[in-house]
Amino acid sequence: MIHLLVSCTSKVAYNSGAVGLWNSLYTLSRVYPENTDYRNRKLSRPLQEWVPLREWGRLYRLEDVKMAWNVPNEKGKAVIQELVKKFLFPVMDMIRTAHVDRETMKKSFTIMSAVLTGGATCFSLPPSPLFQCPNSMLPWFNANIPNSAVFKSDMRHPSGKNVREMMVDLIEKTIARAETSDRDLSQVLVTICSMLHYLIHTNYIDSSELAAAMETQSEIFTYMTNPVHKMYPIYVYESMAYVCHMLYLSNRRIAKHVTRIRAPSAVVVQNP
């Protein structure tokens, strides 16, 4: 289905295919809590056995909640590799070697953006040393440190080149063309701007997801601190698990980054 959609010339169709690519790569490369399996078992019962409104409004005690976790496995990793080989590399090679028209370029960057942002952790950054700043007590962020919440991989182009470096070359080539082109390439440039965060920061998508999860924290706090209620909707527990999961991993990554504090006392902090 994704192949059929991204093969269309219709913008609506290939955008839908790009969304499918993003969702597939993201869910295959992330660890996250979800209880849909348990809910689906209940929803699959005949309607004679349950009342939907009562089920959807049901409250749960913490000890009665079953929470499943999505964890990447070997089959999922193999699917990621096939998706990248099928949808990303051919498009990159076409843009790199051929002079395409504006509509083809818009479609190509839409697909590349979906693959890069959804599977950001599948493409490693080129190795670089830590940047030491004498004017700050905080270390420079090292994006090469692994995150246990995601599937880390070093998928490379069939030529052996780093995918991120090839993306940068393509972007530079496209920007140079936009400067001299008589056609308006503003939509392509907007897509490029949205890709830049993911090119230089493999954990950017995790930060974005954490920000979204934090928006539910006030609602979770209201539910959990209400002395009248001891039972809560299932989505409250689900959101609480996700927020705690992302906060723990974010704090863990920050702690790993602290290798030396430049202070008058020259305190050295060991990696945990």
ChimeraX attribute file (.defattr): number of C-alpha atoms within 10 A of each C-alpha:
attribute: neighborCount
match mode: 1-to-1
recipient: residues
	/A:1	8
	/A:2	17
	/A:3	15
	/A:4	10
	/A:5	18
	/A:6	25
	/A:7	13
	/A:8	14
	/A:9	12
	/A:10	13
	/A:11	15
	/A:12	12
	/A:13	15
	/A:14	22
	/A:15	18
	/A:16	15
	/A:17	23
	/A:18	25
	/A:19	18
	/A:20	20
	/A:21	27
	/A:22	21
	/A:23	16
	/A:24	19
	/A:25	27
	/A:26	23
	/A:27	17
	/A:28	23
	/A:29	25
	/A:30	20
	/A:31	19
	/A:32	19
	/A:33	19
	/A:34	18
	/A:35	17
	/A:36	12
	/A:37	12
	/A:38	13
	/A:39	14
	/A:40	10
	/A:41	9
	/A:42	14
	/A:43	16
	/A:44	8
	/A:45	10
	/A:46	9
	/A:47	9
	/A:48	6
	/A:49	8
	/A:50	12
	/A:51	11
	/A:52	12
	/A:53	8
	/A:54	9
	/A:55	12
	/A:56	12
	/A:57	11
	/A:58	12
	/A:59	18
	/A:60	15
	/A:61	13
	/A:62	12
	/A:63	6
	/A:64	9
	/A:65	15
	/A:66	14
	/A:67	15
	/A:68	14
	/A:69	12
	/A:70	14
	/A:71	16
	/A:72	17
	/A:73	11
	/A:74	8
	/A:75	9
	/A:76	17
	/A:77	18
	/A:78	11
	/A:79	14
	/A:80	22
	/A:81	15
	/A:82	12
	/A:83	19
	/A:84	21
	/A:85	16
	/A:86	12
	/A:87	19
	/A:88	21
	/A:89	16
	/A:90	14
	/A:91	18
	/A:92	19
	/A:93	13
	/A:94	14
	/A:95	17
	/A:96	17
	/A:97	8
	/A:98	8
	/A:99	10
	/A:100	13
	/A:101	9
	/A:102	14
	/A:103	14
	/A:104	15
	/A:105	19
	/A:106	18
	/A:107	22
	/A:108	22
	/A:109	24
	/A:110	23
	/A:111	23
	/A:112	24
	/A:113	23
	/A:114	23
	/A:115	26
	/A:116	25
	/A:117	24
	/A:118	25
	/A:119	30
	/A:120	28
	/A:121	28
	/A:122	25
	/A:123	19
	/A:124	22
	/A:125	19
	/A:126	11
	/A:127	9
	/A:128	9
	/A:129	8
	/A:130	14
	/A:131	10
	/A:132	13
	/A:133	11
	/A:134	10
	/A:135	8
	/A:136	11
	/A:137	14
	/A:138	16
	/A:139	18
	/A:140	14
	/A:141	15
	/A:142	18
	/A:143	19
	/A:144	16
	/A:145	13
	/A:146	16
	/A:147	17
	/A:148	12
	/A:149	18
	/A:150	22
	/A:151	21
	/A:152	19
	/A:153	16
	/A:154	12
	/A:155	18
	/A:156	19
	/A:157	19
	/A:158	10
	/A:159	7
	/A:160	8
	/A:161	11
	/A:162	17
	/A:163	25
	/A:164	20
	/A:165	14
	/A:166	16
	/A:167	19
	/A:168	15
	/A:169	13
	/A:170	17
	/A:171	20
	/A:172	12
	/A:173	13
	/A:174	18
	/A:175	16
	/A:176	11
	/A:177	13
	/A:178	16
	/A:179	11
	/A:180	8
	/A:181	10
	/A:182	8
	/A:183	11
	/A:184	11
	/A:185	18
	/A:186	11
	/A:187	15
	/A:188	21
	/A:189	17
	/A:190	11
	/A:191	15
	/A:192	20
	/A:193	12
	/A:194	12
	/A:195	20
	/A:196	15
	/A:197	14
	/A:198	20
	/A:199	20
	/A:200	15
	/A:201	17
	/A:202	25
	/A:203	19
	/A:204	17
	/A:205	18
	/A:206	19
	/A:207	14
	/A:208	11
	/A:209	13
	/A:210	18
	/A:211	14
	/A:212	12
	/A:213	17
	/A:214	19
	/A:215	11
	/A:216	14
	/A:217	16
	/A:218	10
	/A:219	13
	/A:220	19
	/A:221	12
	/A:222	10
	/A:223	18
	/A:224	17
	/A:225	10
	/A:226	9
	/A:227	8
	/A:228	8
	/A:229	11
	/A:230	13
	/A:231	14
	/A:232	17
	/A:233	15
	/A:234	20
	/A:235	13
	/A:236	19
	/A:237	22
	/A:238	19
	/A:239	19
	/A:240	19
	/A:241	17
	/A:242	21
	/A:243	24
	/A:244	15
	/A:245	16
	/A:246	21
	/A:247	17
	/A:248	13
	/A:249	16
	/A:250	18
	/A:251	11
	/A:252	14
	/A:253	18
	/A:254	14
	/A:255	14
	/A:256	17
	/A:257	20
	/A:258	19
	/A:259	15
	/A:260	16
	/A:261	15
	/A:262	17
	/A:263	13
	/A:264	7
	/A:265	7
	/A:266	9
	/A:267	10
	/A:268	12
	/A:269	12
	/A:270	11
	/A:271	10
	/A:272	9
